[in-house]
Amino acid sequence: MSNTTSFIAWISIFKVGWSLCFPAEDNIVINNSSSSLIVVPSNLRKQTEILDLSQNNISKIHIQDFASLQWLRSLNLSINRISNVANASFRFNRKLECLDLSRNELSNIECHFLNNITSLKYFDISFNRFLSLTLGKAFGFLKNLEYLGLGSREAIQLQKNDLKEISRNQLQEVSIGLKYLSEYELGTLLVLRTTKLHIVLPSAGTAALLNKVLHDAFTSADTLKLSNIDCSQTCDNYINVFKALGNVRISTLLLEDLTLSWLQFTSIIVPIWDTRIKNLSIINATLNSIRSSVIQHSDRVLETLIFRRIRSSAFYFNPPVYYDFFIKLKVVNLTISNSGMKFIACPEQGNHFKFIDLTDNSITSDFFFQDCKSLNLLETLILQQNELHQFYKLSTMTRYMKSLKNLDASQNQLTLDEKTNCLWTNSLKKLNLSSNRLTDLIFTCLPSNLEVLDVEKNNIYIVPQGVNNLEMLRELYLGSNKLVRLPECSNFRNLEILYVEGNSYQEPSSNFLQSCSRLTKLNAASNPFECTCDLRDFSRIKENTQVELVGWPESYQCIYPVNLRGTLLKDFYLSEVMCNPVLLMLIILGSMVVLAVVMGLTCHFLDLPWYLRMIYQWTQVKRRVMKTDLQQLHENCVYDAFVSYSEQDSGWVKEQLLPNLEERENPFRICLHERHFIPGKGIIQNIISCIEKSYKSIFILSPNFVQSEWCHYELYFAQHRVLSEQSNNLILIVLEPIPQYMIPSKYYKLKSLMAKKTYLEWPVDKSKQRLFWSTLQAAIGINITAETEETLL
């Protein structure tokens, strides 16, 4: 952890070199800071581009230490014990752009090793053991140099010739540590050609020394930063210098690390208003006493005034003196951050404030700027990281700010407990309310002309329907709330950017995509998506729309159901059939209709019903045969079957029926009237006798049958036997179809039998006749002759 912190700290101090030395996403970075190293490791990757060896115990840099690192761009060797760097140490590091050797034990500022790395853009050798700052000729070859850090922890003198080697180089920033300066030649700093100059001022010295340094400093750059202003003993030297500034070159002045009283603080700042300085920053100042004093404010307007980390070490101070001073300053852009401010008064009429930043203070909303009517020009107000609680009072605070466009009240404790009529200024366009404690009620108390609204990291569950006062809203940020469904854009017709990442909704509503016709950018990442049919349209948003999806596809994953957990939405697929019940029913019904048609056609062409009936009859006959009493059958029956037929159908009987029943391996004994009727005996008596001696009675039905009188008698007596013996011995064979209208009324019993009893149909198709004979033979069931012979044997 400490290694990472030190590495980030090193990167953050680069200033101009930040963009030059900060690692890009694809850089190969090696961080070996704070690793107790005494030498440079020999096993470094050859492809290393960023190398941090700071905060170790390395004492020397040898020629071979970095010879293999041909791709090295940034090297941090600060805070070690390096006293010597070999001249050819960086001979093979032609791509090196950033080198930090600050806070080591170097004593020779000639720096001959620079001859091999003329590509340097950032070079820092401050806080070493140099006895002078006379730069060697190698500095003259650094044509690409943009940042240079110089300085020593030893007492030094600074003369004009010391910096001449870089006098022809146009630099972006020069930082010189003169904390232990003992002598200074006037005009030395003037040889520098730099946009920004940072000087760590001498801790002790005469007024003349300080005056010469500051005189040159104020006329050598556009931006000047002065550090180490310590007035704990006396501050007269600084005050006198600032009062005598007069016409200076610089436009931006930064004062850092100040220790002084309130009177000394104001005595230094007030004279600045009478110079050409437009931008003033006071950073990290400790005030050891704050007492009332008369301050003459200049009429000149400062462009920017920044107070950051202003602290008071006094046990008692007068708050109005402290608060009123800042608000009476004539400035356009005012920043007071991280300074413990609890209150700031409403400025007087005629102020010039357009920008006020009060970040990271202790301001509450109870009295702050309430009923303040003098901030007519204010456009931006930043109240981030304070102690604001009442959202309603935040709105009333703005009602007289007629020019306010941007309000940032993020990272507070704002709440709204009930629906109320908030009094906002009509000019507000951008409102940041992120990281508060707001709920769904916030949407009932918003300014009507908002274009950008940020309510991330609150307690919002839903965006209520009917929010009709945000027609101008273009950007809405709702990330890290508790949303259970996505807001519909019908409430925000002009919405172009929507952030709803890190919420709790599982399935975006079906109307979401349709209602957000103007949406160009959407961040819906890191939500617990339930991958069902309702999510299907949303998962194809990247394919079907031009909306830019932030974090797609890696941050869009299925959470439910469990079997799909971790699946990317881009890989999630459900067919249209699975998600459309109507279509599914149509396909099922259509399939059933097609199947029915196919089965019908199959039955029609293959005569399947006929086969089914035959098989059914065969199985039924077999079942009945198994229940027959064979002993009684042998005693009563002489013939297997009596055949009744019309004389016109005798040809079929003799050519088809008899050969298939009598000429088989186990022939049936068939009773025919022409063979077995006893001469001289009455016909009816012969019919009754043959029927009673036969196990089955077979009737060959055809139109000829119903025209025969004797056939009618035979059918009558056979049916009578069935009823009296409760047997099932009738077999009906339909030789030819008999239409109902052809059956005479006296054959009502035949009609009844054909309606109740299953009959066999003679198939004309020869391929079906084999099954017909098998079914008939099974219907007769028992071979009387064979059974009788077995019994005799």
N, C-alpha and C positions, 0 to 999 in steps of 0.2 A: 504493500500500500504506500509506504514512504517513497519507494522508487518511482511509482506512478505520479505521486504528488510532486516530487522534485522535477520530474521530467516535464510535467505540465507547467510548472512554475518557470522552468527555463524557457520553454516555448513562449510563454506569455510576456516575457520581458523584451522580446525582440523588437517591438515597436515597428519601425519600417521593415525590419527583417522578418516580421511575422509571416507575411505572404511568401517570403523567399525561403524560409527555413521550416515552416510548419509542415508536417508530413501530409501528403495527399493520401487518398484511400488506397491507392495501389503501390505506395512506397513500402520498401522492406525496412522495418524499424527494429533496432536492437537497443534495449534499455538495460544497461548494466550499472546504473547509478546506485550509490549507497551499497556497494557490494564488497567493501573492504579490500579492494584490489590494490596491489602495490606495483603492478606492471600492466601493460596493455595485454589483454587476452590474445593468445595466438590462434585460437580456433574460431575466429569470427567468420561469418558467411561472406563469401566473395561478392555476393550481390547486394550487400548491405548499402543502403542509401542514407539512412538516418541512424546515427550512433551517439548514445548518451553514456559517457563515462564520468559524469560529475559526482562530487561528494565521495571520492575515494582517497587513496594514499599514494597515488602515482607520483613519482619524483622526477622521472626523466622520460623523454620521448626519443626513441631510437629510429634509425633509418628504416628498419624492417618492420616497424610496428604496424604501419598502415599500407605497406607496399602492395598487398593483395587486394585492397579495396578500391578498385578502379572506378566503381560507380558511386563512391561516397559523395554525398552532397552537403550534409550537415554534420558537424562534429562538435560535441559539447564536452570540454575538458575542464570546466570551471570547478572551483572549490576542491582543488587537489593540493599537492605539494611540489608541483613542477617547477624546477629551477633551471632546467636546460632543455632546449629543443634542438635536435640535430639539424644542421643546415638543409639536408636533403630529405627530411622526414616526410615531406608531402610531394616528393618528386613524381610519384605515380598517381596522385590524386588530382588529375587535371580538371575534374568536374566539381571540385569542392567550392561551395559558394558561401557557406556559413561556418565560422570557426570562433568558438568561445574559449578563451584562455584566462578569463577574469578570475580574481581571487586565488592566485597561485603565488609562487616565490620567484618569479622571473625578475632579473635585475638588469638584463641587457635588452634595451628597447630597439636595438638595431634590427632585430627580427629578420635575419638573413634567410630564414626558411620561407619567407614570402616570395622569394624569387621564382619558386616553382608553382605557385598557386595564384596566378594573376587573375583568375576568374572569380576571386572572392567578391561578394557583395555585402557580407556582414562580417565584421571583425571586432572583437571585444577583448582588450588586454588591460582593463581597468583593475584597480585594487591589487597591484603587484608590488614588487620591491624596487621599482625604478628609482634611481637617484636623480634622474632628470627625464624630461619628456622630449628630448631631441630625437626626432624620428629619423630612422636610417633611410638610405636611398631606396631600399626595397619597397617602401610605401609609395614611391612615385610611380611604380609599375602597376598599381592597383587601379586600373582605369575604369573598372566596373563597380568599384566600391560605392555603396550607398549609405551604410551605417558604420561609424567608427566609435569605439568606446576606449577612452584613455583615462589614466589616473594612477595614483600611487599611494601606498600606505606609509611612505617615507616623506620626510620634509623635502620639498623640491622648490626649484626656481623655474619660472616660465619666461622665456625670452622670444623675440620675434623669429629668430632663425630656427627655433625648435620645431615649428609646424610648417616650414616652407616646402617640404617634400610633398605635402598634399594641398598646397595652395592653388594648384592648377586643376584640381579635381572638383567637380560639382557634386556635392554630397546631399543626401536627403536629411541626415541627422548626425550630429556629433555630440557625444556625451563626454565631458571632462570632469574628473574628480579632483577638485582643488582643496579638499578639506585640510590638507597639511601644507598649503602653499605658504612659502616664507617671503618670496619676492616675485614681483610681476613687472614686466616691461610694458609700458603703455603701447597699445597698437598690436599686441601679439595675436589676440583673437580676431582682429580685423582681416588677417590673411586668409581666414577660412571662407570657403564658398559653400554655404549650407543653408538649407531652408529652415531647419530646426536646430536649436542649440540648447543643450542641457548642461548646466554647471552646478556641481556640488560646491557650495560656497565655503570659504575658509572658516574654521571654527573659531580661530583667534587671529587677531591681526589689527593693524592700525586702520584708522579711518581712511588714510591715504591709499593703502593697499586695496581695501574693499571698494573704494571709490573708483580706482583705475580699472579693476576687474569689471565692475558693473557698467562703467562708462562704455567700455568696449563691447560688453555683452549686449547692451541695449541698442547697439548700432551695427551688429554683425549678422543678424538673421531676422526672418519674418516672425518666427515663433521662438520664444525664449522660455525655458523652464529653469527656475532657481530653487535649489533644495538646500536644506540645512540652515534655516534662518532661526538661530537660537538667541532669544533676547532674555534668557533667564537672568543674566547679569546686567546687561545694558543693551539698549536697542537704538541708541542715538545715531550710531554709524549708519544703520539701515534707513532710519527715518530721514536723516539728512540727505542721503543719496536719493531716496525716492522723491523728496521734496524738490531736489535740484535736477530732476530728470529732464524737464523741458521737452524739446522736440526729439523724439526717438524714432528709430526705424521700425521697430517691431509692431505688429498688429495684434498678436496673441501672447499673453503672459500667463505662465503657470507658476504659482508659488506653492512649494511642497515641503512638508516637515517643518512646521513653524511651532515655536514655543514662545509665547508672549502674553502680555496682558491685553485687556479689552482696549485700553487707551492706545497702546502701541499698535494693536491690530487696526484700529480705525485710522491711526496716524499714517500707516503705510498704505492703506487702501484708498483713502480719500484723494490723495494727490494724483493717483493714476487717472482720475476722471479728466484731468486737465492735459493729458498727453494724447497721442495718436492711437493709443491702445484701444482696440474694439472689443477684444474678448479677454476676460480675466477669470482664472480658475484658482481657488484656494483649496488645497487638498491636504488633509491630515494636519489640522492645526489644533493645538492645545492652548486654551485660554486659562491662565492661572488666576485671573480676577476679572470680574465684570462689574464696573461701577458706572454710575451715571456721568455723562460728559456731554459737553456741547459740541455738536458736529455740524460743520458747514458743508452741506451737500451742494455739489456742483450742478449747474444747469445742463451740462453736457450729458447726452444719452449714450450709455454703453450698449453695444450689440448683445453681448452674452456675458453673464456672470454666473459662475459655478462655485458653490460651496459644498465640499464633500468631506465627510468625517471631521466635523468641527466639534470639539469636545471641551467641556469646562472642568477644570480640576479644582475650582473654587468651592468652598463649603457653602457659601451663600452668594447669590447673584440676583440682580434685579431683573425679572423676566421681561417687563415692558421695554427696558433698554435694549435687551437682546433681540426681541421680536420686532420692535418698531424700526430698528435700524435697517433691516433687510428690505422691508416693504417700502421704505421711503427712498431707496436707491432708484435712480433713473436708469432703467435698463429694459430692454425689449424681451430678452430670454433669460429667465431666472431659474436656477437649479439649486435647491438646498436638499441634499440627500445624506442619509445616514448620520444625522447630526442631532438626534434627540429632540427635535422640534415638537412641542405639544400644541402649539397654537400659532397662528399668524394673523395679524390684524388686516382688516379690509383697507386697501390702499386709498389714498386720497384721490379726488377727481383730477383728471389730467395726467394720470400715469400712462406709461407706454407698454405695459405688459401685454405680450402676445403669446408667450410660452411660459408656463410655471410648472416646474417639476419638483415635487416634495416627496420623492420616493424614500422609503425606509426611515420613517420618523415615527412619532407617537401621537399623531393628530387624530382627534375624534370628530364625529359629525355633529356634536351637540350645538356648538356655536360657530363652527368654522365657516366663514364666508356667508353666514345666514343674513339675508336682506342686504347683501353687498351690491350696490348699484354702480360702482365705479369701474368695474372690470369690463368695460364696453368693447375693448379691443382684443380681449383674451380669446385665443383660438384653440390652444391646447392646454389642458390641465391634467397633470399626472399625480395621482394620490396613491400610488402602489405601495404595498407593505406598510400600512399604517394601522390605526385602531378604529376604523370606521365600523359602526354597527347598524345604524338606522338608515335603511335604503330610502325611505320616504324623504328624510332630511337631505340626503344626497341630491335628490331631484329638485327640492326647493332651493337648494344652494345655487343651482344653475339658472334659475328662471330670469334673472336680470342680466345674464351673460349673453348678450345679443349676437356675439360673433363666435361663440364657442362651437367648435366643430369636432373636437376630439377630447374625450374624457376617459381616463384610465383609472379605475378604482379597484383593480385586481389585488389579490392577496390581502384581503381584509377579513372582517367578520360580518359582512352585511347580511341582514335578514329582512324578510317582508312577511309578516304574519297574517295579514288580512288584506282583502281587496280594497284598494283605495285609489283616489284620483290624484296621480302624481303630477306635479307642476314643473315640467321640463321646459327649457328653452327650445324654441322651434328651430334653431340653427344647428343643433347637434346631429352630426352625421356618423360618427364612430364612437362606440361605447364598449369598453372592456370591463366586464364584471367577473372575470374568471377567478377561480380559487376563492370563493366566498361560501356562504351557507344559504343560498337562495333556492327556492322551490318553484313549482309550476306557476305560482302566483306572479312571478316576475313578468310574465307575458301580458298581464293586465295592467302593468305600470311602466310602460316603455314609451320613449318619445316617438312621435309619429313619423318623423322624416329620416329615421336611421337608415344608413346604407350598409354599415358593418356592425355586427353584434357578436361579441365574444362572451359566452357564459359557460365556458369549459370548467370542469372540476367544481361542480355544485351538486345539489341534490334534486335534480330535475328528473321526473319520471315520464312525463308526457308533455308534448306541446299542445295546449288546448285547441280544440276546433273553434273556428270563428274569430281568430286573431286578425282583425281587419284594419289595424292601424299601422301595418308594416309593409305597405305596398312598394316602398322604395328600397327595401332591403335587398342587397346584392350578395352579401357574405354573412354566413351564419356558422358559428363555431359552438358545437354542443358536445365536444369530446369529453370523455371521462366523467360522465354523469351516470344516471341509472335508467336511461330511456328503455322502455319496453317495446316501443315501436317507433319507426321512422316518421318524422313529421312530413305531412303532405304539403307540396308546394302551392296548393290552392290558397294557402294563407300568405304565401310570399311569391307573388307572381313573377317578380323580376330576379329571383334568386339564381345566382351563377356559381357560387362556391358554397359547399356544405361539408362540414367536418363533424362526423358523429362516431368517431373511433372510440373504442374502449367503453362501450355501454353494455346493456343487458338484453337487447332485442335479439330474437332468434330468426324471425322471418320478416323481411321488409314487406309492407303492405302491397297488395296488388295494384293499388292506385298510385303508388309512389312514383314509379318511372313515368307514368302517363302524365301526372300532374306537374312534373319538373321538366318542362319542355326546354327551358333556357339554361339548364344546369350544364356547366362546362368542366367542373372539377368536384370530385367526391372522395372523401376519406371515410370509409366505413370499416376500416381494418380492426382486427382484434376484438371481434364480437362473437358470442357463442352461437354461431349459425347452426340452425337445425335443417339439415339437408333433406327436405321433402319436396313435394310437388310445388308448394307455394314459393320455394326459393329458386325454382327453375329459371324463371325469367330474369331474376336478379343475377344469377350466376353467368348469364350470357350478356350482361350489360356491356362488357368490353367488346364483344363481337358486334352487337346490334346498335351501339350508339358511339358517338364521338367523345363521350365523357371521359376525362382523365381520372383514373382510379389511383389514388395515392396508396402505395404499399402493395399494389397488385403484382404478382399473385400470392407471394409468400405469406402475407398477413391476413389472408382470407381462407380460413379452414373450417371444416365441419367439426362440430363438437357433439352433436346428436344426429342420428342414433349412434350407439356405441361402436357398431361395426364399421362406421364411416369416419370415426374420430381421427383427425389428422389429415384427412383427404382435402386437397386444395379444391376450392370452388371451381376452378377452371377445369378440373378433372372429374367433377361431379356431373352425372348424366342420368336422367330418367326419360324414358320414351314418352311420346305424346299419348300413346294408348294407356299407359299406366296412370297418367295424370288427368285424363279426360273421361269421366264416367259415361257421358253420352256416347262418345266415340267407341268406348269399350263395349257398351250395350249393343250398339249398331253392328260392331264386328261379330259379337256373339250371336245375335239374332240372324245376321247374314250368313254366318257359318252354319247355323242350324237349318236355315232355309236351303242352302246349297246341299247340305248333307241329306236333307229330306228329299230333295229333287233327285240327287244321285241314287239314293236308296230306292226311290219310286221307279226310276228308269231301270235300275238293276233288277228290281222285282218284275217289272213289266217284260223285259227282254229275256230274263232267265226263268220266269215263272216261279219265282221263289215261294210265293204263298202256297202253291200246289205241293211243293216239296215239304214245306213245313207241316201242312195238314197230313200228308202221308206219314211223316215221321211221328207226328203226334198220335195218329191212329195206331200205328205199329206198337208204340210204347204202351198205350192204353190196353191194347189187346194182350200184350205180354203180361201186364199187371193182372188182368182178369184171369188169364190162364193159370197163373200161380195160385189163385184162390179156388180153382175148380176141384171138386171131389172126384178123383179118378175112379175110385171103386164103383160109385153110383153110376158114373158115366159109362163104364164098361158093361154094366148090367142092362141099361136102358137103351143105348144107342147102337145101331147097326151101321149107319153111314156117318161119314164125317160131315157131309153137307148135302142138303136138298137144294137143287137149282130150279128156280121158277123163272120162265122167260117166255116171250112171245115167239110164236112159230116163225115170224119174219126175222127174228134175231138168232135163229138156230145155227146159221152159218158161223157167226162169231163164237157161239158156245162150243161148237164142235172143232173149229179150227184154232181157236185161241185159248178158251177157258179150260176145256178138258185136257189138251196136251200139257198144259203148265201145272195141272193139279194131279193128273193120273200118271203121267210119264216122267215122274221125278224119282229120285233115289228111294225115298219113302213115300210112295204114292198115297194120295187121299182116295177114299171110297166115296164116289159121288153118286147121288141118287137122282135119276132123270125120269120123268113121267113115261117117256117112250121106252125105257128099258125096264123099269121096275114096277109099273102099275100092273096089278093082277087082272088078267082078262075075266070078264063076267062079273067083276065087282064094281060097284058104283064109283063114278069118278070122284065124288066128294069123299067117299070112304077111302079111296086110294090116296087122295090128297092128305087126308088127316093121318092115315097110317104112315105115309112117307115122312111127313113132317115130324111125327112123334118118334120115329126111329132114327132121325138125323140129329146130330149135335148142333149144326148150324143150318140156317135157311138163307140161301143167297138169292136175291132178287135182282134180275138184270133189267134195270129201268130204262125205258126209252119211250118215245111217242107211240111205238107199237104196243108197248106193255099196257099203257092206260086204255088202249082200245080193246084189250082182250078181257072177256068176261071171266074165263077160268083163272086168269092171272089175278083178278080181283079176289076170287074165292081163296086162292092159295095165300095171298097176302093177309086176308082176313083171319084165316085159321092160324097162320104163323104168329100174327100179333096177339091173338087170343091166348096162344100158348105162352108167349112172353109174359103176359099179364098174370096168367094163372100160376105159373111156376116162378115168377119174379126173377126170370133169367134175362140174359142179354145176348140172345142167339141170332138176332137178325143182322144180316150183312147186306147193305144196299150198294149196288154198283150202277152208277149212272153211265150208261153206254153212250147216250146222246143227251144233250141238254133238253129239259122238258119245260117249256114256258108255263107259267102258272095258269094262264087262260086255257091251255089245252087239257088240263087235268079236269075230268068230269066231276060234278059235285058229289057223286057217290063215292069218289076216291078221297073223301075228306080225311080219312085215316092216313092215306099216303101223304097228303099235304102236312098233316100233323107230324108224321115221322120225319119227313125231310126238313121240317123246321126245328125239330128237337134232336135228331140223331145225326151223327157225322156219317157221311157216306163217301164212297170211293168214286173217283172220276177216272174213266178210261182215257189215257193220254194218247193222242194221235201221234205225238212225237215219239219215235222208237227209243230215243235215248232215255225216256222217262219210264218206259214199260217195265224194265227190270225192277225198278223200285216199286212199281204198282203190284207186280206178282209177289214180291217179297212181303209187302204189306198185307195182301190178301191171304197169303199162306199163313202169316202170323195171326191174322184175324180168325181163320179157321182154328188155329191154335194147336189142337191135339190130333195126332194121327191115330184113329181108333184101331186100324188094322195093326199098325206097328206096336201099339201099346198092348193089344190083345195077344199078339204073338209072343211078346216079352213075358206077359203074365203066364201064358201056357208053358213057355220054356222054364 
